[in-house]
């Protein structure tokens, strides 16, 4: 039974990682309000080293439609501007010599639908990853049969894995419902 418990812990950890990754991806999807998380993943050259934008500048949201970026060094302004344009976020940076401002245009209904669809795709990826963890765990459980673990114990283990899978898929669905509500609210 110890091996089964260990496999279940590993499965729970793997499914948790899938949800954490999905949550980070959902944060990048614009929901109508400006958020510093929208710039996660943008990397600039800082003294020859690739550095995340949020580690080389201060990123704030003065209002719901504006992101303000103040680099720690003014010499980074052009580099940051170029990185934002290359990130293909659909935002035009405005450089005033001190700050870079990103003004987010109001979203159309069509754009909201596209973003909701994108969020749904991320949730589907999470479901697939959760099911992949379930499959790998069930395969490992079946291998335990050769080690002398009873079939009943393996069956109970598989049932526990399924309950775990159902719980994590439900969490993913809740994440989608929250994000969809956030995207669709005007």
C-alpha positions, 0 to 999 in steps of 0.5 A: 500500500505504501507504493500506491500512496506514493504513486498517488502523491506523485499523481496529485503533484503532477496534476497540481503542476498542470493547474498551476501552469494553466493558471499562469497562462490564463493570467496572460489572457487580457480580460479588459483590465490592465494587468502587469501579468500581461507582460509576463514572458517578455524578456529583454537584454540587460547587460547581455543577459536575457532578463524578464521585463519585471526584473528590470523595471517597475510595472504598474497599472495607474488605471484600468486601461493603462500599464506603465513601465519604468525601467530601472535604467533609462538606457533600457527604454528602447530595448523594452519598447522593442521587446513589447512590439516583438511580443506581438501583444497588439499593444503600441508602446508610448515612450516619453523618455521616463516611462513606457505606457501601454494603452489598452483599447476597449475590447469588442464583443468579437475580441471577448469571444476570441479570448474566451475561446483561447481560455477554453483551449488552455483549460482543454490542455490542462484536462489533457495533461491531468488525464496524462498523469492519470494514465501514467499513474494507472500504468505504474499501478498495474506494474505493481501487480508483478511486485506482489501487490494484490489486484484489489489494492490496485483496483482501489488505487485506480479508483482513488486516482480517478477521484483525484482526476475528477477533482482536478478537472473540476478545479480546471472547469472552475478556473475557466468559469471565473476567467470567462466571467472576467473576460465577458464582463464589460 
